[in-house]
Amino acid sequence: MTWFFSLSLLLQIGILYLLAINVMAFFYIGVDKLRAQVQKRRVPETLLWFLTILGGTIGMLSGMHFFRHKTKKISFQLVVTVICIFQMLLLYISFFR
């Protein structure tokens, strides 16, 4: 854990942010699955997409497979995939150009 404190403050904040947003994305896809099973009001897809856009891609994809939720809904998968590809392009441009 000492390696974490040796990083710059900005990098520490970035890591903690990504950790938090991915935990939130994982949590909300799980909540949506639970609400779907008990036929209650669902988590809006726009919120799930927004969490993905904000950096929760790993949490969203992990949650989809862990909870086996939204894995057959092609439109949802397409949006998450496009967001993921866009984020990978941004990372590539940021680090390799």
Rosetta silent file (secondary structure, phi, psi, omega in degrees, C-alpha in Angstrom):
SEQUENCE: MTWFFSLSLLLQIGILYLLAINVMAFFYIGVDKLRAQVQKRRVPETLLWFLTILGGTIGMLSGMHFFRHKTKKISFQLVVTVICIFQMLLLYISFFR
SCORE:     score description
SCORE:     0.000 S_00000001
   1 L     0.000  -20.596 -179.570    0.000    0.000    0.000 S_00000001
   2 H   -65.735  -25.622  177.518    2.955    2.318    0.438 S_00000001
   3 H   -61.171  -34.885 -179.042    3.323    2.427   -3.352 S_00000001
   4 H   -63.339  -42.907 -177.686   -0.048    4.200   -3.494 S_00000001
   5 H   -74.627  -15.120  176.985    1.103    6.995   -1.185 S_00000001
   6 L   -81.933  -11.161  177.933    4.272    7.465   -3.199 S_00000001
   7 L   -76.904  162.166  176.948    2.168    8.502   -6.218 S_00000001
   8 L   -66.969  156.081 -178.841    1.263   12.112   -6.893 S_00000001
   9 H   -59.266  -40.599  179.759   -1.913   13.417   -5.287 S_00000001
  10 H   -62.212  -41.756  178.298   -3.588   13.832   -8.679 S_00000001
  11 H   -68.011  -38.489  176.263   -2.877   10.213   -9.590 S_00000001
  12 H   -60.415  -45.541  179.488   -4.148    9.038   -6.184 S_00000001
  13 H   -63.185  -41.774  178.474   -7.393   10.943   -6.708 S_00000001
  14 H   -61.672  -43.290  179.376   -7.742    9.493  -10.218 S_00000001
  15 H   -65.025  -45.472  179.447   -7.266    5.931   -8.986 S_00000001
  16 H   -64.427  -37.308  177.175   -9.751    6.391   -6.132 S_00000001
  17 H   -62.070  -49.846 -179.152  -12.253    7.985   -8.527 S_00000001
  18 H   -62.940  -38.249  176.868  -12.033    5.087  -10.986 S_00000001
  19 H   -62.044  -47.082 -178.356  -12.342    2.579   -8.159 S_00000001
  20 H   -64.749  -44.418 -176.807  -15.434    4.338   -6.785 S_00000001
  21 H   -68.713  -32.988  177.526  -17.190    4.768  -10.153 S_00000001
  22 H   -72.868  -36.819  174.724  -16.586    1.119  -11.067 S_00000001
  23 H   -63.973  -41.703  178.311  -17.935   -0.080   -7.710 S_00000001
  24 H   -62.878  -43.813  179.880  -21.002    2.119   -8.279 S_00000001
  25 H   -62.181  -44.843  178.239  -21.541    0.738  -11.795 S_00000001
  26 H   -60.321  -45.461 -179.556  -21.225   -2.841  -10.510 S_00000001
  27 H   -61.364  -47.135 -175.948  -23.628   -2.070   -7.650 S_00000001
  28 H   -69.200  -32.694  176.242  -26.264   -0.432   -9.862 S_00000001
  29 H   -69.292  -33.608  175.386  -26.325   -3.249  -12.425 S_00000001
  30 H   -67.613  -41.501  177.256  -26.846   -5.623   -9.486 S_00000001
  31 H   -62.542  -42.074  179.271  -29.653   -3.450   -8.106 S_00000001
  32 H   -62.727  -40.263  178.133  -31.298   -3.390  -11.535 S_00000001
  33 H   -62.621  -46.105  179.884  -31.122   -7.195  -11.720 S_00000001
  34 H   -61.948  -43.666  179.173  -32.682   -7.524   -8.265 S_00000001
  35 H   -66.843  -32.754  176.995  -35.450   -5.072   -9.117 S_00000001
  36 H   -66.569  -37.714 -178.671  -36.142   -6.899  -12.371 S_00000001
  37 H   -68.842  -36.021 -179.142  -36.550  -10.160  -10.471 S_00000001
  38 L   -97.869    9.406  176.026  -39.042   -8.705   -7.983 S_00000001
  39 L    54.931   48.029  174.223  -40.764   -6.622  -10.677 S_00000001
  40 L  -105.566  177.157  179.532  -40.109   -3.261   -9.063 S_00000001
  41 L   -60.340  129.879 -173.061  -39.179    0.035  -10.663 S_00000001
  42 L   -86.638  163.007  172.178  -35.927   -0.452  -12.566 S_00000001
  43 L   -75.391  128.437 -178.866  -32.732    1.556  -12.682 S_00000001
  44 L   -61.318  139.499  178.112  -32.904    3.695  -15.857 S_00000001
  45 H   -60.422  -32.008  179.287  -30.585    2.548  -18.633 S_00000001
  46 H   -62.099  -35.405  176.645  -29.467    6.140  -19.045 S_00000001
  47 H   -67.127  -41.543  178.688  -28.042    6.050  -15.503 S_00000001
  48 H   -64.104  -41.470  177.860  -26.200    2.803  -16.276 S_00000001
  49 H   -66.581  -39.677 -179.738  -24.808    4.304  -19.487 S_00000001
  50 H   -62.365  -43.156  176.918  -23.855    7.512  -17.655 S_00000001
  51 H   -62.140  -36.563  177.659  -21.884    5.537  -15.056 S_00000001
  52 H   -66.457  -44.844  178.941  -20.151    3.739  -17.918 S_00000001
  53 H   -60.715  -38.397 -177.981  -19.299    7.029  -19.641 S_00000001
  54 H   -72.325   -2.467  176.815  -17.892    8.421  -16.392 S_00000001
  55 H   119.579    5.210 -177.906  -15.355    5.588  -16.294 S_00000001
  56 H   -90.442   29.318 -176.264  -17.292    2.658  -14.854 S_00000001
  57 H   -61.236  -46.733 -178.394  -16.812    0.443  -17.897 S_00000001
  58 H   -64.264  -42.595  178.067  -14.974   -2.339  -16.071 S_00000001
  59 H   -64.390  -39.456 -179.928  -17.535   -2.349  -13.260 S_00000001
  60 H   -66.728  -48.915 -179.566  -20.433   -2.371  -15.721 S_00000001
  61 H   -64.556  -40.381  178.137  -19.050   -5.215  -17.843 S_00000001
  62 H   -63.580  -44.216  179.662  -18.073   -7.198  -14.746 S_00000001
  63 H   -64.848  -38.884  178.346  -21.507   -6.670  -13.223 S_00000001
  64 H   -59.497  -41.948 -178.439  -23.283   -7.667  -16.422 S_00000001
  65 H   -80.533  -37.742 -179.872  -21.485  -10.993  -16.437 S_00000001
  66 H   -64.323  -46.469 -178.334  -21.479  -11.565  -12.665 S_00000001
  67 L   -89.215   -4.370 -175.431  -25.216  -10.936  -12.307 S_00000001
  68 L    50.899   55.699 -175.257  -26.014  -12.290  -15.799 S_00000001
  69 L  -129.289  136.285 -179.270  -27.977   -9.148  -16.487 S_00000001
  70 L    63.501   20.461 -179.167  -28.479   -7.236  -19.739 S_00000001
  71 L   -83.394  -15.313  179.014  -26.330   -9.817  -21.526 S_00000001
  72 L  -107.518   -4.816 -179.702  -29.022  -10.604  -24.088 S_00000001
  73 L   -88.531  100.965 -172.922  -30.212   -7.053  -24.690 S_00000001
  74 H   -61.150  -41.211 -177.826  -28.340   -6.126  -27.857 S_00000001
  75 H   -62.892  -40.005  178.653  -29.165   -2.403  -27.752 S_00000001
  76 H   -67.164  -45.382  179.544  -27.723   -2.045  -24.242 S_00000001
  77 H   -61.814  -37.921 -179.759  -24.620   -4.055  -25.125 S_00000001
  78 H   -62.319  -45.672  179.936  -24.106   -1.978  -28.262 S_00000001
  79 H   -63.745  -45.050  179.341  -24.105    1.302  -26.327 S_00000001
  80 H   -62.986  -39.726  178.801  -21.721   -0.072  -23.670 S_00000001
  81 H   -64.903  -43.545  178.540  -19.431   -1.438  -26.402 S_00000001
  82 H   -62.476  -42.743  177.435  -19.377    1.904  -28.251 S_00000001
  83 H   -60.893  -44.592 -179.851  -18.560    3.705  -24.990 S_00000001
  84 H   -61.602  -45.477  179.169  -15.777    1.201  -24.275 S_00000001
  85 H   -63.428  -42.837  178.365  -14.258    1.599  -27.747 S_00000001
  86 H   -61.001  -42.503  178.646  -14.438    5.385  -27.465 S_00000001
  87 H   -65.436  -38.779  177.840  -12.683    5.263  -24.076 S_00000001
  88 H   -65.369  -39.412  176.347   -9.955    2.997  -25.466 S_00000001
  89 H   -63.005  -41.647  177.597   -9.423    5.421  -28.359 S_00000001
  90 H   -62.337  -41.827  177.449   -9.144    8.313  -25.910 S_00000001
  91 H   -63.313  -43.499  179.596   -6.567    6.387  -23.869 S_00000001
  92 H   -60.994  -47.855 -179.739   -4.597    5.544  -26.994 S_00000001
  93 H   -63.179  -39.382 -178.283   -4.613    9.148  -28.178 S_00000001
  94 H   -66.926  -38.652 -172.015   -3.679   10.397  -24.698 S_00000001
  95 H  -101.708  -23.796 -172.522   -0.724    8.075  -24.160 S_00000001
  96 H  -117.909   10.597  178.058    0.617    7.176  -27.599 S_00000001
  97 L  -122.930    0.000    0.000    0.312   10.333  -29.661 S_00000001
